[in-house]
């Protein structure tokens, strides 16, 4: 080996990870196939998207299965391979393939889509609360919805800023009581309704399983289904806790996919058979279904109880997720990728700078419910925006998986996707198709002119999605607040970029810093 080549290899090794990979610890308790499938169900399942699909009746089955096959399963499989090869989540995965700029963009998009998601989730809570304590008709009021969003979001943020683990266990219990239990009740009620000969508000003829197609706008709500399946990449880290990931994980993914489809499809049909299409609202459709069932059986008081469970479960998910995604962004920020003001922590060690920015964005987005007179229309617009942002991140993830198979073939993965190019390629193009659909106004959307809809969605995507590229271009040495020892140990972003460029110039180098990898990175990835 020549001296110059040795120097380049040494430089590459030094410019390791700004987020060092940690070695795996021995697993003392293994997860079985069914255990991991149930864990995945709790993480992914949500009732929020059900009313949007209920308008399609039996056709919703097709609209659920399509994104499950082309998005849910590829995401689960690809994320599992990446998680078992590299610690650090989507930031590390994309950075290893495409460099720091795009790794930072990926983790920013993962964070910002959650920020856009908060108003939609709290709008769902607002509708439930209207059925519990107030007048159900308030669930259609934009002003009421906006006020509840601001009160609950900022209240949850204040709780988060206090620190501690007070709400650490809320997520799992909220998922069970606020999602799984109401879903099971809807399924039971639907079977009882049909079994006792009650009239169905939608056709149950087998031919109705093909949704009506009146133009591309008629299937745009399928985009919300893609977002409903999001989150599988977070759960992929548990693949390391299986005895035989190569055999067990695909079986777990298949079982989880079936369970998730059942939790989505059967309650959706239970809603559609009881509630007339013209009465369905995207935020209050589930509560209307329970109201219809309970009123019919003479137990109207039970609607408030179930609505309270749904609201509590949804609020628990908001509280537990407010701090979570921003921690990943903070980890990247503290290596010098965001200005010091956004790296600020309070006395409890909580990322107050990012949380304040987060709250400001949520406050602005809440105004959409006041500006757009139709609450359901505002709900759809926000879902489209969140989906579009998240889909960009997923496209980066799928592309990174393909590239890393070529650049880092020797990094040990506990689980390897069979036919990676095909599986990741299917996921990538499914995301691309859904991304394009996000710019098309749904059928019947009248909140603002159809011609303006794609421009508004595009503007929001640029405003919320471009900042990481701007911050990366404007970054200053003073933003990196790590100690000199940490910089010497893990390198700086400029060193990573220089090493990547040097490595790319070497034929057969495998792609520079991310291609050759450092001794530290290699040992972490394959230990």
N, C-alpha and C positions, 0 to 999 in steps of 0.2 A: 504493500500500500504506500502511496506517495505521501510525502510530508504534508502537502497542501490538503490532500484528502483527509489525513488524520486530523488536521486543524479544523476542517469543516465538521468532521464527526464530533470533535470535542465541543465546538461551538453549539452544535445541535444538541448535544447532551446537556450543556449548561442551560440552554434556553428551554427548560423543561416546562412544567405546568405552573401557571399562576394559581391553579387550584390543584395542589398535589393529590395524587390518587392514594387512597389508603388501602393497605393490605387487608385481605379478608380475614375475619376471625373464624375460628372453628365453630361449626354449627352444633349446638347441643340439643336442639329440638327441631325435628323436621316437620315440614308441612306435607300433608297428604294431598292427593288430587282434589278431593271434594272440599277440603279446608281452604285451599287457595282459590278454588272456584267461588266459594261463598264470600271470601274476603274481597274478591274482585267484584262480585255482585253488589256488595254494600258500598264500595267506592264509586262504581259507575252508575248504578241505578238512580233514577230521579223521576219524580212525577211531573216536573215542570213542562215537559214537552208533550205530554199525553193529549191535552185538549186540541193542540194544533193538528194532530193526526186523526183525532176522533171525527173530524168533519168528513174524512174519506171513508168512514165505515169499515167494511171488510177490506177495502182497498189499502187500508193502513198496514195490513200484514205485509204486502209487497214493499211498501215504502219503508218498513222497518228492516226487512230482510236484505234489501239491496245494499244499504250502507254497512250493515253488519258483515256481509261477505266481503265487500270491497274496501272497507275501512277498519272496522273493529278487529277482525282477525289479523290482517296484516300488521296493524299497529301493535297488537299484543305480542306477536311473534318477533317482529323486528326490534321492538324495545327490549325484549328479553335478552336477545343476543348482545345488544349494546350495553345493557346493564350488567351483564356478566363479564364483559370485557373491559369496561371502563367505569370507574366510580365517578360520581359528580353530576349525573343527570344530563339533560339536553345541552347545557352549556358546554360540557366537556366533549360530548359526542360530536357536536357540530364543529367545535373548535379543532378537534383532532383531525377532522376531514378538510375543513375549509379555512382554518385560521381564526384568530381572536375576534376579528370584526364580525364575522357571521355567527360565531359562538355566542357573543354578547347579544347580537340581534335576536337569536333564538330564545335566550332566557328572558330578554325584555318582552318579546311577544307572548311568551308563556305567562308572564306577570300581567301585562296590560290587558290580555283577553279576560283574565279574572276580574280586573277592575271594571271592565264593561259588563261582565256577568253579574256583579253585585246588584245593580239596579233591577235586573230582570228577576233575580231570586227574591229580592225584597218586595218587588211588585207582586209576586206570587204570595208572599207572606201578608201583604196589605189586603189582598183579596180574601185570604183566609180569616184575618182578623175582623173584617167587615161582617163575616157570617157569624163570628163568635160574640162580639161585643156591641156591634153597631148595626147599621142598616145594610143588608146585602147589596142594595143598589149602589152603595158607595164604591163597590169594587170596580165600577165602570167610570169613576171620577178620576180624571188626571191629576187634579189638584190634591185630592186626598192621597192618591198613590205617591205623589212626589213628596208630600209632607212625611208620610210614613217612612219612605226611603231615607230621607235626611235624618229623622229622629233615630231610627233603628241603626242606620249605618254609623253615624257619629257616636251613638251610645256604645255600640260594639267596639268602635275604635278606642274610645276612652277606656273600656275594660281591658282591651289588648295592651294599651300603653302602660297599664299598671304592672304588667308582667305576671309571673307566677304560672301555676299549672291548674288554675281553677276550672278551666274549661277543656282540659286535655282529653277527657273521656267523653265529651259531649258528642263528638263526631259519630262514633260508632252507635251510641244509644239513639242519637237523633236519626241516624240512617234506619235503624230498626223501627222505632216508634213513629217517625214522621214519613217514612217511605214504604218500607216493606209491609208494615201492618195495614195502612190504608190500601195498598195495592192488593193485598190478600182479601181484604173486605170487599173491594170492588169486584174482584173475581167471583167471590162467593155470591154476592148480590146479583151479579149478571146471570149466573147459572140459575139462581132461584127465580129471577124475573122471567127468563125464557121457559124454565121448567113448569111454571104455574100458568103458562099460556098468555102472559102479558104481551102487548104489542111492541114490536121493535121499531124504533124511529128510522132505522136504515135497513136496506135490503140485505138479507143473509143468503141470497142465492149465490152458489159457487162462482158464477160469472162475475160477481161484484168484487172478487179478489183482485181484478185488474182495475187500478184506479182510473177514473175518467181523465182523458187527455184532451184539453181544449187549447193547447199551445204550451209553450215552455213555462209560462207563468203559473200554470196549474200544478206543477210539481216542484215549485221553488221551495216549498216548506220542507222538502227533503233535506235541505241544508241544516235545519234545526235538528234533524235526526243525527247528522254527523256530529254536531256539537254535543248531543245527548250521549254519544258513545265516547266522548273524549275523556282522558284521564288514565287510560290503560298504561301509558308510559310510566306513570308514577308507581303503579303497582308491580311493574316488571322486576323491581329489585328483589322481590320475594322468591324469584326463581332459584336463588342461591340456597334457599332453605329446603329444597327438595332433594331427596336421596338420589333420584335418577332424573335430572332435568330433561335429558334428551327424549325420554319416553313419557315422563309424567307431565311436563309442562304443556305439550300440545293437547294432551287429553284434558288437562285442566282448562285450557283456553276453550276447547270445544264445549265442555260442560258449562263453563261460565257464560259463553255466548248463548247457549240454549236457555239458561236461567234468565239472563238479561232480556232476551227476546220475549220470554213468557211474561216477565214483569212489565214489559212495555206493551206487548200486544193485547193480552187478555184484559187488563184494566182499561185500555183504550177502547176496546170493543164494548166493555161494560158501560163506559161513558156514552158512547155513540148510540147504543140501543135504548137508553133511557132519556137522553136530552135531545130535543129537536135541534137540528143544525143551526137554525136561525137564532137560537138562544145561547149557543156556545160562545164563551169568551175565552181568550187564550190564557188569561190569568185566573179566571174564576170557574172554568169548566169543570174541574174536579169537584169543587164544593157544590156546584149546581147539580152534579150527578148524585152526590150523597143526599142533597136536599130532596131531589126527585124520589129517590128510593125511600128515604125515611118518611117523607110526607105521605107517600102511597101506603106505607104500612102503619101510619098513625103514631110514629115516634119522632116527630119533628125536632124535639129537643136534642136528639142524638147528633144532629148536623153540627151543632156548636162544639160538641165534644171532639168529633173527628177533625173538624176544621182547626181546633186548638192544637191537636196532635200534629197536623200537617204544618201549621205555623211554627210550632216549637221545633220540629225537626228541621225545617228550612232555616230557621234562625240559628240553630246550633251549627249548621253547615257554614253559614256566613261567618259566625264568630270564630270557628276553628280554621277557616280559610283566610281570614283577613291578614293574619301574620305570616302564614305559611309560604305562599309564593313570593312574597317580598323578601324572605330570608335568602332565597337563591339569588335574587337580584342584588341584595346587599353584599353577598359573598363576592360577586363579580365587581361590584362598585368599589369595594375596599382595596382592590388591586389597581385602582387608578382609572376606572372606566366611567365614573360619574363624579360630578363636582363635590367638594367637601360638604356642601349644604345637604346633599342627598345621602351622604354617608353618616349623618348625625345619628347618634344613639342617645336615649335619655338615661336617667340614673338607674333605671331597671335593666338597661342594656337592650332595650327594644329599639328597632329601627324607626325612630320618630320622623326623620326627614322624609323617608320614602312613604310612610303612612300618611303624612300630611299632604304630600303630592297625590297620593291615592285618593284621599278624601276630597280633595279639590276637584279631581276629575269626576268622581261619582256625583258630586254636587251639580256640576255642569250637565252631566248626562241625565240627572233626575229632572232637569228642566224640560227635557224632551216630552215627558208625560204631561206637562202643562201646555207646551207649544202645540203638540199634536193632540187634537181633541179626542181621538179614539185611543183608549188605553191599549187595546189589542194591537192596533197599528204601531204604536210606539214600542210595544213589546217585541213585535216582529222585526222592526228596524234595528233594535239593539241586539237581538239574537243574530241577525245577519252580520252586523259589524263585528261582534265577538267571534263568530264562526270564521269570518274571513281572516281575522288576525291570527287565530289559532291554526288555521289551515296552512298559512305561510310557514309557521313553525314546524308543522308536521311534514310539509314538503322538504324542508331543510333536513329533518330527521331521516326521512326515507332516503334522500340523496346521500346523506352522510354514511348510512349503513352500507350502501353499494360501494362508495368510495373507500371506506375503511376495509372492506373485504380485499380490495386490491392493494391499498397502501400498507395495511397492517395485518397481513395474512397469518403471521406467527403469534400474534397476541392470543392467548388462550381464552376462549369463550366456553363457559360451562354448558351453554346451550348454543347451538348453531342452527340458523334457519335453513331448511332445505330449499334449494332453488331461490337463493336470496334475490338475485336480479329480478326474477319474476314476481316474487311476493312483494318486495319493496317497490317494484315498478308499478304493480297494480295499485298499491296504496298511494303512491305519488300521483298517478293520473286520476284516481278517485278524488283526491284532495283538490287537484287542479280543476276538475269538472265542477265540484261543489263550490270552489272559489269563484268560478265564473258565474254560477247560478246566484251567488250572493248579491250580484249587481242587478239582478232582474227583480222588479217588484212583484210580490206574490199576487195571485189572482184575487181581485176584489179590493186591493189596497188603494185607498183613496185619500190618505192623509195629506199627500202633496202630489203634484203632477208626476206621472210615470216617467216623463223625460228627465226630470230632475233627480229621480231616485238613485240611479247609478252614480251620478256626480256627487251626491251627498254621501253615499257609502264610501266612494273612492276618497273623498276629502277626509273623512274620519279615519280611514285606513292610513292615509299619508300623515295626517297630524299625529296620530297615536303610534304609528309604526316606524316613522323616520327618525325620531330622536336618538336611538342608539347609534345610528350611522353618523349623525351630527356630533354626538358626544365623543365618539371614537375619533373622528377627524380633528376635533378641537381639544382632545385630552392634553393635559399638561403634567410634567413630572411631579408638581406639587400635589396633584390629586392622589398620587400613590402614597398612602399613609403607613405602609408596612415598614418594619425596621430594616436596616441595611442587611442584617443577617437573613431575614426572610427573602429579601430581594436576591441576595447572593445564592440562597438555597434554591429558590424556585424560578428565578429569572424575571425579566420585565417583559411587557408587551412588545417593546421595540426589539428586544433580543429575540423573542419568539418570531416576529415578522422577518427579521434579518436572517435567522437560521432557516426559516421556511423558504425564503428566496434563494439562499445559498444551496439548500438541499435540492430545490427544484431545478437548479442549473446543472446538477450532477446526473448524468445518465444512469438510470437504474438505482437511484438513491431511494426510491420509494416515497418521495414527496417531502423531504426536508424534516423539519422538527417533528411534524406529526407523522411523517413517514418512517424515518429511522427510529425516532423515539430515543429517550434517554435511558440510561441504566435504571434510574429511579422509576421512570414511567413504565418501563418494560416489566420490572419486577412486580410493580403494583398490578399491572394488567394481567399478569399470568400467575400470580400467586394463588 
